[in-house]
Amino acid sequence: MTTVALDLKSRVDEFLRWFQALDGKDQEELMGLVYSEHKVRDVVRSFSAMPVEQRKAVFQRLGLPNDMLNRIPPPASGASGDVEVEWQEWDSSRSA
């Protein structure tokens, strides 16, 4: 294993020990947060892979605000790196 892989394994092991020491309720809440974040990132990746016009059409059909559309990066040419996601609660009263 490389040094980076060993460092990651060490960090994962440390995180798992910390996680297992948490109260069950805290574990459940943390798992929910991580799962929600993962779903959000999947949606952002899907949107960012779409051509801009298709993205606009989907946002229009779903009634999503344009400011959300503007925060999604443009389609990359074959890049599949991490997508920067800023979590904000959506105020549906502002979408009209």
MODELLER restraints for C-alpha pairs under 7 A, 6 or more apart:
rsr = mdl.restraints
at = mdl.atoms
rsr.add(forms.Gaussian(group=physical.xy_distance, feature=features.Distance(at['CA:19:A'], at['CA:27:A']), mean=6.73, stdev=0.5))
rsr.add(forms.Gaussian(group=physical.xy_distance, feature=features.Distance(at['CA:41:A'], at['CA:85:A']), mean=6.71, stdev=0.5))
rsr.add(forms.Gaussian(group=physical.xy_distance, feature=features.Distance(at['CA:44:A'], at['CA:72:A']), mean=6.82, stdev=0.5))
rsr.add(forms.Gaussian(group=physical.xy_distance, feature=features.Distance(at['CA:45:A'], at['CA:83:A']), mean=6.71, stdev=0.5))
rsr.add(forms.Gaussian(group=physical.xy_distance, feature=features.Distance(at['CA:47:A'], at['CA:55:A']), mean=6.32, stdev=0.5))
rsr.add(forms.Gaussian(group=physical.xy_distance, feature=features.Distance(at['CA:48:A'], at['CA:72:A']), mean=6.03, stdev=0.5))
rsr.add(forms.Gaussian(group=physical.xy_distance, feature=features.Distance(at['CA:48:A'], at['CA:73:A']), mean=5.76, stdev=0.5))
rsr.add(forms.Gaussian(group=physical.xy_distance, feature=features.Distance(at['CA:48:A'], at['CA:74:A']), mean=5.84, stdev=0.5))
rsr.add(forms.Gaussian(group=physical.xy_distance, feature=features.Distance(at['CA:48:A'], at['CA:75:A']), mean=5.19, stdev=0.5))
rsr.add(forms.Gaussian(group=physical.xy_distance, feature=features.Distance(at['CA:49:A'], at['CA:75:A']), mean=4.97, stdev=0.5))
rsr.add(forms.Gaussian(group=physical.xy_distance, feature=features.Distance(at['CA:50:A'], at['CA:75:A']), mean=6.34, stdev=0.5))
rsr.add(forms.Gaussian(group=physical.xy_distance, feature=features.Distance(at['CA:51:A'], at['CA:75:A']), mean=6.38, stdev=0.5))
rsr.add(forms.Gaussian(group=physical.xy_distance, feature=features.Distance(at['CA:64:A'], at['CA:95:A']), mean=6.61, stdev=0.5))
rsr.add(forms.Gaussian(group=physical.xy_distance, feature=features.Distance(at['CA:65:A'], at['CA:95:A']), mean=5.25, stdev=0.5))
